[in-house]
């Protein structure tokens, strides 16, 4: 429509329509700037309120997986290492448990958001956080079943969070109950 008015204006050589075209162009530019600003602000709100917290939770999941691999020798053999290293792993597992709670709390409408971003369900995250604390606590246990309980907690935490354990590295539940 703007092109038609300009063509008519050039064809008629009248000054009255030029004013209308200039006002229309200013109005269109202002609307474009306002719309662009609103879209930018909405995008930043979505980024800061939803996407960044989801990304942080996924980082925590990756850090949990990394911790299981990095400290696997300590988690599975807590009596065979120095007390300082055992304390470090114990603190790390507790810190990651708390980080799970905190990261999940930052995500608005977690039930819907988790579905959209393929995150573990809320109850699974809570259970995994308890499993991490349990694994750390069992590192200090005196029971003959300490290894079984520690491994069970680690495997359940991985299952609850959707972290992969290769079938050859998984200890079957039947063997843990012996």
Secondary structure in CASP SS format (residue, H / E / C, confidence):
PFRMAT SS
TARGET T0000
AUTHOR 0000-0000-0000
METHOD secondary structure of the structure
MODEL  1
X C 1.00
X H 1.00
X H 1.00
X H 1.00
X H 1.00
X H 1.00
X H 1.00
X H 1.00
X H 1.00
X H 1.00
X H 1.00
X H 1.00
X C 1.00
X C 1.00
X C 1.00
X H 1.00
X H 1.00
X H 1.00
X H 1.00
X H 1.00
X H 1.00
X H 1.00
X H 1.00
X H 1.00
X H 1.00
X H 1.00
X H 1.00
X H 1.00
X H 1.00
X H 1.00
X H 1.00
X H 1.00
X H 1.00
X H 1.00
X H 1.00
X H 1.00
X H 1.00
X H 1.00
X H 1.00
X H 1.00
X H 1.00
X H 1.00
X H 1.00
X H 1.00
X H 1.00
X H 1.00
X H 1.00
X H 1.00
X H 1.00
X H 1.00
X H 1.00
X H 1.00
X H 1.00
X H 1.00
X H 1.00
X H 1.00
X H 1.00
X H 1.00
X H 1.00
X H 1.00
X H 1.00
X H 1.00
X H 1.00
X H 1.00
X H 1.00
X H 1.00
X H 1.00
X H 1.00
X H 1.00
X H 1.00
X C 1.00
X H 1.00
X H 1.00
X H 1.00
X H 1.00
X H 1.00
X C 1.00
X H 1.00
X H 1.00
X H 1.00
X C 1.00
X C 1.00
X H 1.00
X H 1.00
X H 1.00
X H 1.00
X H 1.00
X H 1.00
X H 1.00
X H 1.00
X H 1.00
X H 1.00
X H 1.00
X H 1.00
X H 1.00
X H 1.00
X H 1.00
X H 1.00
X H 1.00
X H 1.00
X H 1.00
X H 1.00
X H 1.00
X H 1.00
X H 1.00
X H 1.00
X C 1.00
X C 1.00
X C 1.00
X H 1.00
X H 1.00
X H 1.00
X H 1.00
X H 1.00
X H 1.00
X H 1.00
X C 1.00
X C 1.00
X C 1.00
X C 1.00
X C 1.00
X H 1.00
X H 1.00
X H 1.00
X H 1.00
X H 1.00
X H 1.00
X H 1.00
X H 1.00
X H 1.00
X H 1.00
X H 1.00
X H 1.00
X H 1.00
X H 1.00
X H 1.00
X H 1.00
X H 1.00
X C 1.00
X C 1.00
X C 1.00
X C 1.00
X C 1.00
X C 1.00
X C 1.00
X H 1.00
X H 1.00
X H 1.00
X H 1.00
X H 1.00
X H 1.00
X H 1.00
X H 1.00
X H 1.00
X H 1.00
X H 1.00
X H 1.00
X H 1.00
X H 1.00
X H 1.00
X H 1.00
X C 1.00
X C 1.00
X C 1.00
X C 1.00
X C 1.00
X H 1.00
X H 1.00
X H 1.00
X C 1.00
X C 1.00
X C 1.00
X H 1.00
X H 1.00
X H 1.00
X H 1.00
X C 1.00
X C 1.00
END
